[in-house]
Amino acid sequence: MTTTQPRPDTGPPGTDADEKATLLAFLDYVREAVAAKAQGLTEQAARTPGVASGTSLLGLVKHLTAAEHYWFVWAFEGTGDAPPDLGMTVRAEERAQDVLAGYRAAVRRSNEIAGRCDDLGRAGVRPAGKAGVVRSLRWVLVHMIEETARHAGHADILREQADGAVGR
């Protein structure tokens, strides 16, 4: 992986369709912002923590991959026996391009699950999160927009520290 500048930010989606389409458009927008920040770095730069807590760009992508699985697959759909590890540890054998591909696959699966649900008020299968509450798809979508957008801001800073790249 070589170091390249991220694409300029395209701005938020212009869609103002139905509620689900709008929520998914904004979620996809912030998902792509995170992915764009993680692309084009050397393996070492993608793994290098930019803050004392040990957070790296690749670690953010791992965490968000697990969050997609946790909320859409495990909690809402009810698939799997155990929730995923939401940590940010990237194993030595994991390559940046594979971690990013895993994130994109998780996003596709989450979107498929959301696409099959015809009622945003429908409750998921399992209680989840710190509150241990069963959440609706609407709540999951809004939460994932918030979670991903927060980490997109972190990714902005980490990318600028890594190679000076600013923008999307």
C-alpha positions in Angstrom: 0.0 0.0 0.0 1.5 3.4 -1.0 0.7 6.7 0.4 -1.8 8.7 -1.6 -4.0 11.7 -0.9 -7.6 11.0 0.0 -10.3 12.2 -2.5 -11.8 15.6 -1.8 -15.0 15.5 0.3 -18.0 15.3 -1.8 -20.3 16.8 0.8 -23.3 15.1 2.4 -25.8 13.2 0.3 -28.4 15.3 -1.4 -31.1 12.8 -1.0 -34.2 13.7 0.9 -36.2 10.5 0.0 -38.1 8.4 2.5 -36.7 8.0 6.0 -34.8 4.7 5.5 -33.2 5.8 2.2 -32.1 9.1 3.8 -30.7 7.4 6.9 -28.8 4.8 4.8 -27.5 7.5 2.5 -26.0 9.4 5.4 -24.6 6.3 7.0 -23.0 5.3 3.7 -21.5 8.8 3.4 -19.8 8.6 6.8 -18.7 5.0 6.2 -17.0 6.0 2.9 -15.3 8.9 4.7 -13.7 6.4 7.1 -12.7 4.0 4.3 -11.2 6.9 2.3 -9.1 8.0 5.2 -7.7 4.4 5.6 -6.9 4.0 2.0 -3.6 4.8 0.4 -1.4 4.5 3.4 1.6 2.2 3.9 0.9 -0.8 6.1 3.1 0.8 8.8 1.3 4.2 8.6 -2.2 2.6 8.8 -1.1 0.6 11.9 0.7 3.4 13.7 -1.2 4.8 16.7 -1.7 8.6 16.4 -2.7 9.1 20.1 -1.6 7.9 23.5 -4.6 5.5 23.7 -3.1 3.4 20.8 -5.8 4.2 18.3 -4.7 3.8 14.6 -6.6 4.2 11.4 -6.7 0.5 10.8 -7.8 -0.1 14.4 -10.8 2.3 13.8 -11.7 0.3 10.7 -11.6 -3.0 12.7 -13.7 -1.5 15.4 -16.3 -0.2 12.9 -16.4 -3.5 11.1 -17.2 -5.2 14.4 -19.8 -2.5 15.3 -21.6 -3.1 11.9 -21.7 -6.8 12.8 -22.7 -6.2 16.4 -25.6 -4.0 15.7 -27.0 -5.2 12.4 -26.1 -9.0 12.4 -25.9 -10.0 16.0 -28.3 -7.7 17.8 -30.9 -6.8 15.1 -30.9 -9.9 13.0 -30.0 -12.3 15.9 -27.4 -14.2 13.9 -24.4 -15.8 15.8 -23.8 -17.1 19.3 -21.5 -14.4 20.6 -21.1 -10.7 20.0 -18.0 -9.7 18.1 -15.0 -8.1 19.8 -15.4 -4.3 19.4 -11.7 -3.6 20.2 -9.3 -1.9 17.9 -6.4 -4.4 18.0 -5.0 -5.3 14.5 -3.1 -8.6 14.5 0.3 -8.6 12.8 -0.9 -11.0 10.1 -3.8 -8.8 9.1 -3.1 -6.7 6.0 -4.6 -3.2 5.7 -6.3 -4.0 2.4 -7.9 -7.1 3.9 -9.2 -5.2 7.0 -10.7 -2.6 4.6 -12.2 -5.3 2.4 -13.7 -6.8 5.6 -15.2 -3.4 6.5 -16.8 -3.0 3.0 -18.2 -6.6 3.3 -19.7 -5.8 6.7 -21.3 -2.6 5.3 -22.8 -4.6 2.4 -24.3 -7.1 4.8 -25.6 -4.4 7.1 -27.3 -2.7 4.2 -28.8 -6.0 3.0 -30.3 -6.5 6.5 -31.7 -3.0 6.6 -33.0 -3.3 3.0 -35.0 -6.4 4.0 -36.8 -4.6 6.9 -39.9 -2.8 5.8 -40.5 -1.1 9.2 -37.9 1.1 10.8 -39.8 0.7 14.1 -39.3 -3.1 14.1 -37.4 -4.3 17.1 -34.3 -6.4 16.8 -33.8 -9.8 18.2 -31.4 -9.3 21.0 -30.9 -6.7 23.8 -27.6 -5.0 23.2 -25.3 -2.1 24.1 -24.6 -0.8 27.6 -28.3 -0.4 28.3 -29.0 -4.0 27.3 -32.1 -3.0 25.4 -33.7 -4.4 22.3 -33.4 -1.6 19.7 -35.4 -0.8 16.6 -33.8 -0.6 13.1 -34.3 3.2 13.2 -32.3 3.4 16.5 -29.6 1.2 15.0 -29.3 3.3 11.9 -29.1 6.6 13.8 -26.7 5.1 16.3 -24.4 3.8 13.5 -24.5 7.2 11.8 -23.4 8.8 15.2 -20.7 6.1 15.9 -19.3 6.1 12.4 -19.3 9.9 12.1 -17.5 10.3 15.4 -14.8 7.9 14.3 -14.6 9.6 10.9 -13.5 12.7 12.8 -10.9 10.7 14.6 -9.8 9.3 11.2 -9.4 12.8 9.8 -7.0 13.6 12.6 -5.1 10.3 12.4 -4.7 10.6 8.6 -3.4 14.2 8.9 -0.9 13.0 11.5 0.2 10.0 9.4 1.0 11.9 6.1 -0.4 15.4 6.2 -3.4 14.5 4.1 -6.5 16.7 4.7 -9.9 16.5 3.2 -11.9 13.5 2.6 
